[in-house]
């Protein structure tokens, strides 16, 4: 079973989404264990301070190394050195882009420890001494790493065996084979003069799959030519 630890100074930001929809069903079914860790519990002093001003000056605050080292080492102990099945991931705009192939890879791990940065980021010594992987969800900056941690968590969990009702659903998602997904239709067959393509009503599964493959290729060529070129 996969275990995911999400380390954050603001645990209330991530609690609610983890108790909804597919993630909740996966947890309830015992397919994944998710542990939200309050970084402030690993800080010392009366005020439980987890951040401080950056050396050299400049705007913003930086998460301190002591509570992060204490937290991660308590969570995984020697596992970080003993097992490649454990990934300590820092969510950061300058990390490697989160992709479907990366989500597939991470879904095979036994343990993911996600560090949600906040303020100006985290002390570089944490990145050098603890982090095994750095991941970005896009070329933009958010107020913290909590939302990216949730995005990564959702992307990984839906790939675990038994999480989705249809075992083939995740395999036909966009990006699984470098193409975007085909258009989807449901009832009614005609709505406000717009009709479902006849091939989808034909019952000919071979023709339907051929139509979907063509639609996926054409959509990818039009909307994401970069992806199309990579796959050719």
C-alpha positions, -999 to 999 in steps of 0.1 A, spaced: 0 0 0 12 35 -9 17 60 20 18 97 13 30 122 40 23 158 33 44 182 53 30 217 56 30 247 79 -7 251 70 -24 217 74 -59 232 72 -53 241 35 -50 204 25 -73 186 50 -107 191 32 -98 180 -3 -84 148 10 -118 139 25 -136 141 -8 -143 121 -39 -118 96 -53 -91 103 -27 -115 96 2 -127 64 -14 -92 52 -20 -83 59 17 -115 43 30 -108 12 8 -73 9 23 -56 15 -10 -36 44 2 -27 60 35 -24 98 37 -8 116 66 -10 154 69 19 166 90 19 199 108 54 213 104 50 235 135 49 204 157 86 200 149 96 236 157 110 246 190 105 277 211 74 293 226 62 305 192 69 273 172 86 294 145 92 276 112 105 305 91 131 333 93 145 361 73 168 351 44 206 356 48 218 384 25 186 403 28 156 405 4 119 401 6 100 372 20 107 345 46 124 311 43 113 279 60 140 269 85 161 237 82 158 224 117 120 216 118 121 201 83 151 179 90 135 168 123 102 161 107 114 141 77 139 121 97 112 112 123 89 101 95 111 79 75 143 74 97 169 55 77 144 46 49 156 75 28 190 58 25 179 22 26 151 21 0 146 37 -34 109 31 -29 108 63 -7 108 96 -25 111 129 -6 96 154 -29 97 192 -27 70 210 -46 87 240 -63 83 261 -95 119 253 -105 114 215 -102 109 190 -131 74 194 -146 47 170 -134 37 148 -162 16 117 -167 47 96 -170 61 110 -138 28 103 -120 29 67 -134 64 63 -120 56 77 -85 25 55 -83 49 25 -81 67 38 -50 59 26 -16 63 59 2 60 96 -9 69 124 15 58 157 0 72 190 14 49 219 7 70 250 8 56 284 18 67 320 20 99 324 -1 107 287 -1 128 264 20 164 265 32 187 251 4 203 227 29 170 209 31 170 205 -7 206 193 -7 203 170 23 168 155 23 150 160 -10 153 132 -36 131 149 -62 118 184 -70 85 187 -89 67 217 -104 30 217 -116 36 246 -140 55 277 -149 39 300 -124 42 309 -87 16 301 -60 15 312 -24 26 279 -12 32 242 -21 0 229 -6 -21 231 -38 7 215 -59 10 187 -32 -27 180 -36 -24 180 -74 4 155 -73 -14 134 -47 -46 132 -69 -26 124 -101 -8 95 -84 -37 80 -64 -60 76 -93 -34 54 -109 -34 29 -81 -50 -5 -88 -86 -6 -76 -90 32 -71 -111 38 -102 -142 18 -108 -132 10 -144 -97 -4 -144 -91 9 -179 -102 44 -172 -68 58 -162 -51 41 -191 -72 61 -216 -67 95 -200 -50 123 -218 -12 121 -219 -10 84 -211 5 78 -245 14 113 -254 -19 123 -269 -49 143 -257 -82 125 -251 -110 122 -277 -142 141 -273 -168 125 -250 -206 125 -254 -235 112 -234 -274 113 -236 -294 128 -252 -282 120 -287 -294 154 -299 -292 185 -278 -301 220 -291 -296 208 -326 -261 194 -319 -259 157 -326 -236 130 -313 -213 116 -341 -231 87 -358 -201 64 -353 -206 65 -315 -242 53 -319 -233 25 -344 -223 -2 -319 -192 -10 -341 -165 -9 -314 -137 -13 -340 -149 18 -359 -155 37 -326 -119 31 -315 -106 41 -349 -126 73 -348 -114 80 -312 -77 74 -322 -81 98 -352 -98 125 -330 -70 122 -304 -43 127 -330 -61 156 -346 -68 173 -313 -32 169 -302 -18 183 -335 -41 213 -332 -38 221 -294 -5 206 -284 18 204 -314 47 201 -290 33 168 -277 25 156 -312 61 162 -323 75 144 -293 55 113 -300 63 110 -337 
